[in-house]
């Protein structure tokens, strides 16, 4: 991985973290109480997306940790 890829991955990591936070803070709670989120996703769908995002975040964090300057 070169510096440009590192920067792109760092930006992507920020976007994934933002998406995860929105899911956890807004969509999850809305779906928990109403049965569906504002986008129409069910609670189970939101839980699944949260797990996928957490996996992607972990993978990117490991790649970034392994980068040698």
C-alpha positions in Angstrom: 0.0 0.0 0.0 1.4 3.4 -0.9 0.7 6.7 0.8 -2.2 7.6 -1.6 -3.9 4.3 -0.8 -3.3 4.9 2.9 -5.0 8.3 2.7 -7.9 6.8 0.7 -8.4 4.1 3.3 -8.2 6.6 6.1 -10.9 8.6 4.4 -13.0 5.5 3.9 -12.6 4.5 7.5 -14.0 7.9 8.6 -17.0 7.4 6.3 -17.6 3.9 7.6 -17.4 5.1 11.2 -19.8 8.0 10.5 -22.3 5.6 8.9 -22.0 3.2 11.8 -22.6 6.0 14.3 -25.7 7.1 12.4 -27.0 3.5 12.3 -26.4 3.0 16.0 -27.7 6.4 17.1 -30.6 7.0 14.9 -31.8 4.1 12.7 -31.3 1.4 15.4 -33.4 3.3 17.9 -36.1 4.3 15.5 -36.4 0.7 14.3 -36.3 -0.6 17.9 -39.4 1.5 18.8 -41.3 1.7 15.5 -40.3 -1.6 14.0 -38.6 0.0 11.0 -36.1 2.9 10.4 -36.7 6.1 8.5 -35.3 4.3 5.4 -37.7 1.4 5.9 -35.1 -1.1 7.2 -36.1 -3.5 9.9 -34.3 -3.9 13.2 -32.7 -7.2 12.0 -31.5 -5.5 8.8 -29.9 -2.7 10.7 -28.2 -5.1 13.1 -26.8 -7.0 10.1 -25.5 -3.8 8.5 -23.9 -2.8 11.8 -22.1 -6.1 11.9 -20.9 -5.7 8.3 -19.7 -2.2 9.0 -17.9 -3.3 12.1 -16.1 -6.0 10.1 -15.1 -3.6 7.4 -13.9 -1.0 10.0 -11.8 -3.7 11.7 -10.3 -4.8 8.5 -9.3 -1.3 7.4 -7.9 -0.5 10.9 -5.6 -3.6 10.6 -4.5 -2.6 7.1 -3.7 0.9 8.3 -1.9 -0.4 11.4 0.3 -2.5 9.1 1.3 0.4 6.9 5.1 1.2 7.0 6.2 4.8 6.7 
